Amino acid sequence: MIYDLIVTGGGPAGTSAAITAARSGARVLLLERGQFPRHKVCGEFVSAESLDLLATLLDSSQSPLLHGAVRIPQARFYLDGRLLTTAINPPAASIARLNLDAALWHSAERTGVESRQRVTVQDIAGTGPFRVMTMAGEFETRALINASGRWSNLNAPTADNGSSGERWLGLKAHFAEAAPEASVDLYFFEGGYCGVQPVNLNEQKGKMGRVNASAMVRADVASSLSEVLLCHPQLRDRSRKWKPLSNPVSTSPLMFRDPQPERNGVLMAGDAVAFVDPFIGDGISLALRSGSLAGQCLVSFFRGKISLSEAVRAYSETYQQQLASVFRASSRIRQMLGLPRSVRRPVLSVLEKVPAVTDYLVRKTR
């Protein structure tokens, strides 16, 4: 049996690629090493630019996921004793990965994708067709999309990982909070930040609200979410009233490098392309858009109109044109936030006095 496409990784990037390809008539196999439902380290922020795409990917039975999502019309930045506020217009949506991943996986199955959980891909051979070796056997495919995340066994370290020697961690958990505001709040401190926003779960009941707290922090600053919550005075005071609703989850290492949409004839999607700064809130959007784009670029190959190398080249070029600018913008903002406090102060003063500048920076990350 030869598949038209195998997708490794069942997150938003992998499922969006599988759904897009399957709708064109391709025979698709989707492999996921984990099991749903599951929590993932994620800000759970879906920017408005990708909500229409998400709606088209989801099966009609999953539409309540979007209708019931908390809308986020503003962002607040707590940095160096200042508060910067910017509108998010149109509003973003807050969707728990516990629900989002499961809904997209179900939608892929309803589209005709053959999907398997708890299957680890051990090795890949060939440059088209490909042989995919897994713990469940060996599969052959005409094309391959790697959406296995930022740091799987399929994405070995390379010389351009962008590591400066600093070790960064990702941490996340859900907490109960009374009447959380419809805002994504970013608390910055030396060596990291923590984002907090309200979020719903399908099974959520009761009067208490639920917030997602996700952080990126240097390992020498904090090694647990409880330590992170003490790193910012306003976050510390706010979190004292919280009650845990989930066990913390973590991921590491977090490394930054230039996007690589293709490797040896394999289309990369989501965090497998590159890791984008989480504070810009565009990770899920990039995953959905890159996965869908990868599936679209392969359609002409499936139909015999172009070669695999032409499809791969088209994807790489379109990715650079449409998506790579987000990485450049976020990198510049990260560099600004990393400046010494004395140098950063006049910049923040301008942002505080001229909100239009803050709005412009937010738009540049979309």
Secondary structure, DSSP 8 states (H G I E B T S, - for coil): -EEEEEEE--SHHHHHHHHHHHHTT--EEEEESS-SS---S---EE-GGGHHHHHHHS-GGGTHHHHTSEEEEEEEEEETTEEEEEEEEEEEEEB-HHHHHHHHHHHHHHHT-EEEES--EEEEE-SSSEEEEETTEEEEEEEEEE-S-TTSTTS---TTS---S--EEEEEEEEEESS--SSEEEEEETTEEEEEEE-B-TT--SSSEEEEEEEEEETTT-SSHHHHTTSSHHHHHHHTT-EE-S--EEE----------EETTEEE-GGGT----GGGS-HHHHHHHHHHHHHHHHHHHHTTSS-HHHHHHHHHHHHHHHTHHHHHHHHHHHHHHTS-HHHHHHHHHHHHH-HHHHHHHHHHT-
